Amino acid sequence: MALAAHDTRVVTADPLFSFPNPVNEISARLVAAGVLLMAITALAFDQRWLLIPLTYGFWARVLTGPKLSPLGQIVTRVITPRLDIEPRLVAGPPKRFAQGIGALFTTTALTLTFVFDAWGAAKIALTLLIAAAFLEAAVGLCLGCKVFAVLMRVGAVPPEVCERCNNIWSTDTTRVGT
């Protein structure tokens, strides 16, 4: 439908390629638990095909937050709303960075497995992913968020990228991204 030249309506929508800020840490930890279960299953039962949805999920979350991630949708729309837990809001940019690191690890494992037939090497990347996902899911320690903080401290990430992250090492989750 074409709009007439005199029509001044403005159409706004949540941009597809955006990431939430702030992020509910409860949801982030539940997504990490889902990643942990899939990665352990892939490794323990030699289910290499699971690298495909794992890799897709990380790229979907980096690019669109939970919008195009099946795991993100299940967690944010089904699981988290049913929990009797107050949301714990944390900064979004460090979580997006952490998803990017997950995308790097899973893309590496996927490429090693299906392009170079190097499942042994891919298992190393998958094991590192499992360790990071376990720390996030079990104790709320986001390694990617810590790396993001270091990059902010050394000036590699400009302060305006995440103004809430000025003191990311703090335990005050109302101000930080972990």
Contacts in CASP RR format, 6 or more apart in sequence:
PFRMAT RR
TARGET T0000
AUTHOR 0000-0000-0000
METHOD contacts of the structure
MODEL  1
MALAAHDTRVVTADPLFSFPNPVNEISARLVAAGVLLMAITALAFDQRWL
LIPLTYGFWARVLTGPKLSPLGQIVTRVITPRLDIEPRLVAGPPKRFAQG
IGALFTTTALTLTFVFDAWGAAKIALTLLIAAAFLEAAVGLCLGCKVFAV
LMRVGAVPPEVCERCNNIWSTDTTRVGT
3 9 0 8 1.000
16 64 0 8 1.000
16 67 0 8 1.000
16 68 0 8 1.000
17 63 0 8 1.000
17 64 0 8 1.000
18 64 0 8 1.000
18 65 0 8 1.000
19 62 0 8 1.000
19 64 0 8 1.000
19 65 0 8 1.000
19 92 0 8 1.000
19 93 0 8 1.000
19 95 0 8 1.000
19 96 0 8 1.000
20 65 0 8 1.000
20 66 0 8 1.000
20 92 0 8 1.000
21 91 0 8 1.000
21 92 0 8 1.000
21 93 0 8 1.000
22 89 0 8 1.000
22 90 0 8 1.000
22 91 0 8 1.000
22 92 0 8 1.000
22 164 0 8 1.000
23 89 0 8 1.000
23 90 0 8 1.000
23 91 0 8 1.000
23 92 0 8 1.000
23 95 0 8 1.000
23 177 0 8 1.000
24 76 0 8 1.000
24 80 0 8 1.000
24 87 0 8 1.000
24 88 0 8 1.000
24 89 0 8 1.000
24 90 0 8 1.000
25 87 0 8 1.000
25 88 0 8 1.000
25 89 0 8 1.000
25 90 0 8 1.000
25 140 0 8 1.000
25 173 0 8 1.000
26 80 0 8 1.000
26 83 0 8 1.000
26 85 0 8 1.000
26 87 0 8 1.000
26 88 0 8 1.000
27 66 0 8 1.000
27 72 0 8 1.000
27 75 0 8 1.000
27 76 0 8 1.000
27 80 0 8 1.000
28 90 0 8 1.000
28 95 0 8 1.000
28 136 0 8 1.000
28 142 0 8 1.000
29 136 0 8 1.000
29 137 0 8 1.000
29 140 0 8 1.000
30 75 0 8 1.000
30 79 0 8 1.000
30 80 0 8 1.000
30 137 0 8 1.000
31 61 0 8 1.000
31 66 0 8 1.000
31 69 0 8 1.000
31 71 0 8 1.000
31 72 0 8 1.000
31 75 0 8 1.000
32 133 0 8 1.000
32 134 0 8 1.000
32 136 0 8 1.000
32 137 0 8 1.000
33 133 0 8 1.000
33 137 0 8 1.000
34 71 0 8 1.000
34 133 0 8 1.000
34 137 0 8 1.000
35 54 0 8 1.000
35 58 0 8 1.000
35 71 0 8 1.000
35 129 0 8 1.000
35 133 0 8 1.000
35 137 0 8 1.000
36 130 0 8 1.000
36 133 0 8 1.000
36 134 0 8 1.000
36 137 0 8 1.000
38 50 0 8 1.000
38 53 0 8 1.000
38 54 0 8 1.000
39 50 0 8 1.000
39 54 0 8 1.000
39 126 0 8 1.000
39 129 0 8 1.000
39 130 0 8 1.000
39 133 0 8 1.000
40 130 0 8 1.000
41 47 0 8 1.000
41 50 0 8 1.000
42 48 0 8 1.000
42 50 0 8 1.000
42 51 0 8 1.000
42 54 0 8 1.000
42 126 0 8 1.000
43 123 0 8 1.000
43 126 0 8 1.000
43 127 0 8 1.000
43 130 0 8 1.000
48 113 0 8 1.000
48 114 0 8 1.000
48 119 0 8 1.000
48 122 0 8 1.000
51 106 0 8 1.000
51 109 0 8 1.000
51 110 0 8 1.000
51 113 0 8 1.000
51 114 0 8 1.000
51 122 0 8 1.000
51 126 0 8 1.000
52 110 0 8 1.000
53 70 0 8 1.000
54 106 0 8 1.000
54 109 0 8 1.000
54 110 0 8 1.000
54 129 0 8 1.000
55 103 0 8 1.000
55 106 0 8 1.000
55 107 0 8 1.000
55 109 0 8 1.000
55 110 0 8 1.000
57 69 0 8 1.000
57 70 0 8 1.000
57 71 0 8 1.000
58 99 0 8 1.000
58 100 0 8 1.000
58 102 0 8 1.000
58 103 0 8 1.000
58 106 0 8 1.000
58 107 0 8 1.000
59 103 0 8 1.000
59 107 0 8 1.000
60 67 0 8 1.000
60 68 0 8 1.000
60 69 0 8 1.000
61 69 0 8 1.000
61 72 0 8 1.000
61 96 0 8 1.000
61 99 0 8 1.000
62 96 0 8 1.000
62 99 0 8 1.000
62 100 0 8 1.000
62 103 0 8 1.000
65 72 0 8 1.000
65 96 0 8 1.000
65 99 0 8 1.000
66 72 0 8 1.000
66 73 0 8 1.000
66 75 0 8 1.000
66 76 0 8 1.000
67 73 0 8 1.000
88 173 0 8 1.000
89 173 0 8 1.000
89 174 0 8 1.000
90 173 0 8 1.000
90 176 0 8 1.000
90 177 0 8 1.000
90 178 0 8 1.000
91 162 0 8 1.000
91 164 0 8 1.000
91 165 0 8 1.000
91 168 0 8 1.000
91 175 0 8 1.000
91 176 0 8 1.000
91 177 0 8 1.000
92 162 0 8 1.000
92 177 0 8 1.000
93 148 0 8 1.000
93 157 0 8 1.000
93 161 0 8 1.000
93 162 0 8 1.000
93 165 0 8 1.000
93 177 0 8 1.000
94 142 0 8 1.000
94 144 0 8 1.000
94 145 0 8 1.000
94 148 0 8 1.000
94 149 0 8 1.000
94 162 0 8 1.000
94 165 0 8 1.000
94 168 0 8 1.000
94 176 0 8 1.000
94 177 0 8 1.000
94 178 0 8 1.000
95 142 0 8 1.000
95 145 0 8 1.000
95 177 0 8 1.000
97 144 0 8 1.000
97 145 0 8 1.000
97 147 0 8 1.000
97 148 0 8 1.000
98 136 0 8 1.000
98 142 0 8 1.000
98 143 0 8 1.000
98 144 0 8 1.000
98 145 0 8 1.000
98 147 0 8 1.000
98 148 0 8 1.000
101 132 0 8 1.000
101 143 0 8 1.000
101 144 0 8 1.000
101 147 0 8 1.000
102 129 0 8 1.000
102 132 0 8 1.000
105 125 0 8 1.000
105 126 0 8 1.000
105 128 0 8 1.000
105 129 0 8 1.000
105 132 0 8 1.000
106 125 0 8 1.000
106 129 0 8 1.000
108 122 0 8 1.000
108 125 0 8 1.000
109 122 0 8 1.000
109 123 0 8 1.000
109 125 0 8 1.000
109 126 0 8 1.000
109 129 0 8 1.000
110 122 0 8 1.000
112 118 0 8 1.000
112 119 0 8 1.000
112 120 0 8 1.000
112 121 0 8 1.000
112 122 0 8 1.000
112 125 0 8 1.000
113 119 0 8 1.000
113 122 0 8 1.000
132 143 0 8 1.000
132 144 0 8 1.000
135 141 0 8 1.000
135 142 0 8 1.000
135 143 0 8 1.000
136 142 0 8 1.000
136 143 0 8 1.000
140 178 0 8 1.000
141 178 0 8 1.000
142 177 0 8 1.000
142 178 0 8 1.000
145 168 0 8 1.000
145 177 0 8 1.000
145 178 0 8 1.000
146 168 0 8 1.000
146 169 0 8 1.000
146 178 0 8 1.000
148 157 0 8 1.000
148 162 0 8 1.000
148 165 0 8 1.000
148 168 0 8 1.000
148 177 0 8 1.000
149 165 0 8 1.000
149 168 0 8 1.000
149 169 0 8 1.000
149 178 0 8 1.000
151 157 0 8 1.000
152 159 0 8 1.000
152 161 0 8 1.000
152 162 0 8 1.000
152 165 0 8 1.000
152 166 0 8 1.000
152 168 0 8 1.000
159 166 0 8 1.000
162 177 0 8 1.000
164 175 0 8 1.000
164 176 0 8 1.000
164 177 0 8 1.000
165 176 0 8 1.000
165 177 0 8 1.000
166 175 0 8 1.000
167 175 0 8 1.000
167 176 0 8 1.000
168 176 0 8 1.000
168 177 0 8 1.000
168 178 0 8 1.000
169 176 0 8 1.000
170 176 0 8 1.000
END
